[in-house]
């Protein structure tokens, strides 16, 4: 467990960075040209970043990024 203290400006910046990262990963996950192993790795990373974002994001914002691990798009 790691604890960190952020001021308001830093919290807004972290929120922005995580949202942009989630957006980028969702775009990558929808790209059928990517190798399945790469898409699987992106999906695992998405889950981690989403959990980080979920710790402080409002429910309304969080629902925009609820990917739900649609593994039907990612064949193993």
ChimeraX commands (.cxc) that place a marker at each C-alpha (Angstrom):
marker #1 position 0.00,0.00,0.00 radius 0.5
marker #1 position 1.31,3.40,-0.95 radius 0.5
marker #1 position -0.17,6.71,0.15 radius 0.5
marker #1 position 0.31,10.02,-1.61 radius 0.5
marker #1 position -0.85,13.55,-0.94 radius 0.5
marker #1 position -1.77,15.83,-3.84 radius 0.5
marker #1 position -2.87,19.43,-3.90 radius 0.5
marker #1 position -5.93,20.40,-5.97 radius 0.5
marker #1 position -3.93,21.26,-9.10 radius 0.5
marker #1 position -2.08,17.93,-8.95 radius 0.5
marker #1 position -5.34,16.02,-8.51 radius 0.5
marker #1 position -6.77,17.66,-11.61 radius 0.5
marker #1 position -3.63,16.84,-13.55 radius 0.5
marker #1 position -3.69,13.21,-12.43 radius 0.5
marker #1 position -7.36,13.00,-13.40 radius 0.5
marker #1 position -6.55,14.38,-16.84 radius 0.5
marker #1 position -3.58,12.06,-17.39 radius 0.5
marker #1 position -5.51,8.95,-16.37 radius 0.5
marker #1 position -8.52,9.87,-18.55 radius 0.5
marker #1 position -6.30,10.44,-21.58 radius 0.5
marker #1 position -4.51,7.16,-20.97 radius 0.5
marker #1 position -7.83,5.31,-20.70 radius 0.5
marker #1 position -9.04,6.96,-23.93 radius 0.5
marker #1 position -5.88,5.92,-25.74 radius 0.5
marker #1 position -6.08,2.33,-24.51 radius 0.5
marker #1 position -9.75,2.06,-25.53 radius 0.5
marker #1 position -8.78,3.23,-28.99 radius 0.5
marker #1 position -5.98,0.66,-29.13 radius 0.5
marker #1 position -8.29,-2.11,-27.94 radius 0.5
marker #1 position -10.69,-1.38,-30.78 radius 0.5
marker #1 position -7.89,-1.62,-33.37 radius 0.5
marker #1 position -8.27,-5.04,-34.97 radius 0.5
marker #1 position -4.85,-4.75,-36.63 radius 0.5
marker #1 position -3.02,-5.20,-33.34 radius 0.5
marker #1 position -1.73,-8.63,-32.40 radius 0.5
marker #1 position -3.90,-10.47,-29.86 radius 0.5
marker #1 position -1.03,-10.69,-27.36 radius 0.5
marker #1 position -0.58,-6.93,-27.50 radius 0.5
marker #1 position -4.30,-6.33,-27.10 radius 0.5
marker #1 position -4.36,-8.69,-24.12 radius 0.5
marker #1 position -1.49,-6.75,-22.49 radius 0.5
marker #1 position -3.31,-3.46,-23.13 radius 0.5
marker #1 position -6.48,-4.92,-21.58 radius 0.5
marker #1 position -4.57,-5.89,-18.43 radius 0.5
marker #1 position -3.05,-2.42,-18.20 radius 0.5
marker #1 position -6.46,-0.85,-18.80 radius 0.5
marker #1 position -7.85,-2.68,-15.77 radius 0.5
marker #1 position -5.05,-1.36,-13.58 radius 0.5
marker #1 position -5.37,2.25,-14.74 radius 0.5
marker #1 position -9.17,2.07,-14.51 radius 0.5
marker #1 position -8.93,0.94,-10.88 radius 0.5
marker #1 position -6.62,3.87,-10.16 radius 0.5
marker #1 position -9.06,6.28,-11.80 radius 0.5
marker #1 position -12.03,4.70,-10.00 radius 0.5
marker #1 position -10.58,5.65,-6.61 radius 0.5
marker #1 position -11.42,9.32,-7.06 radius 0.5
marker #1 position -13.55,9.76,-10.18 radius 0.5
marker #1 position -17.24,10.72,-9.92 radius 0.5
marker #1 position -19.60,7.88,-10.83 radius 0.5
marker #1 position -20.85,9.76,-13.88 radius 0.5
marker #1 position -17.31,10.10,-15.23 radius 0.5
marker #1 position -16.42,6.56,-14.27 radius 0.5
marker #1 position -19.25,5.09,-16.32 radius 0.5
marker #1 position -17.72,6.58,-19.48 radius 0.5
marker #1 position -14.71,4.32,-19.04 radius 0.5
marker #1 position -16.42,1.16,-17.78 radius 0.5
marker #1 position -15.06,-1.12,-20.45 radius 0.5
marker #1 position -16.03,-4.24,-18.52 radius 0.5
marker #1 position -13.28,-6.40,-20.02 radius 0.5
marker #1 position -15.17,-7.35,-23.13 radius 0.5
marker #1 position -13.01,-10.35,-23.80 radius 0.5
marker #1 position -15.12,-11.31,-26.78 radius 0.5
marker #1 position -13.20,-8.60,-28.64 radius 0.5
marker #1 position -9.93,-10.04,-27.42 radius 0.5
marker #1 position -9.51,-13.66,-28.42 radius 0.5
marker #1 position -7.07,-15.66,-26.32 radius 0.5
marker link #1:1,2 radius 0.2
marker link #1:2,3 radius 0.2
marker link #1:3,4 radius 0.2
marker link #1:4,5 radius 0.2
marker link #1:5,6 radius 0.2
marker link #1:6,7 radius 0.2
marker link #1:7,8 radius 0.2
marker link #1:8,9 radius 0.2
marker link #1:9,10 radius 0.2
marker link #1:10,11 radius 0.2
marker link #1:11,12 radius 0.2
marker link #1:12,13 radius 0.2
marker link #1:13,14 radius 0.2
marker link #1:14,15 radius 0.2
marker link #1:15,16 radius 0.2
marker link #1:16,17 radius 0.2
marker link #1:17,18 radius 0.2
marker link #1:18,19 radius 0.2
marker link #1:19,20 radius 0.2
marker link #1:20,21 radius 0.2
marker link #1:21,22 radius 0.2
marker link #1:22,23 radius 0.2
marker link #1:23,24 radius 0.2
marker link #1:24,25 radius 0.2
marker link #1:25,26 radius 0.2
marker link #1:26,27 radius 0.2
marker link #1:27,28 radius 0.2
marker link #1:28,29 radius 0.2
marker link #1:29,30 radius 0.2
marker link #1:30,31 radius 0.2
marker link #1:31,32 radius 0.2
marker link #1:32,33 radius 0.2
marker link #1:33,34 radius 0.2
marker link #1:34,35 radius 0.2
marker link #1:35,36 radius 0.2
marker link #1:36,37 radius 0.2
marker link #1:37,38 radius 0.2
marker link #1:38,39 radius 0.2
marker link #1:39,40 radius 0.2
marker link #1:40,41 radius 0.2
marker link #1:41,42 radius 0.2
marker link #1:42,43 radius 0.2
marker link #1:43,44 radius 0.2
marker link #1:44,45 radius 0.2
marker link #1:45,46 radius 0.2
marker link #1:46,47 radius 0.2
marker link #1:47,48 radius 0.2
marker link #1:48,49 radius 0.2
marker link #1:49,50 radius 0.2
marker link #1:50,51 radius 0.2
marker link #1:51,52 radius 0.2
marker link #1:52,53 radius 0.2
marker link #1:53,54 radius 0.2
marker link #1:54,55 radius 0.2
marker link #1:55,56 radius 0.2
marker link #1:56,57 radius 0.2
marker link #1:57,58 radius 0.2
marker link #1:58,59 radius 0.2
marker link #1:59,60 radius 0.2
marker link #1:60,61 radius 0.2
marker link #1:61,62 radius 0.2
marker link #1:62,63 radius 0.2
marker link #1:63,64 radius 0.2
marker link #1:64,65 radius 0.2
marker link #1:65,66 radius 0.2
marker link #1:66,67 radius 0.2
marker link #1:67,68 radius 0.2
marker link #1:68,69 radius 0.2
marker link #1:69,70 radius 0.2
marker link #1:70,71 radius 0.2
marker link #1:71,72 radius 0.2
marker link #1:72,73 radius 0.2
marker link #1:73,74 radius 0.2
marker link #1:74,75 radius 0.2
marker link #1:75,76 radius 0.2
view
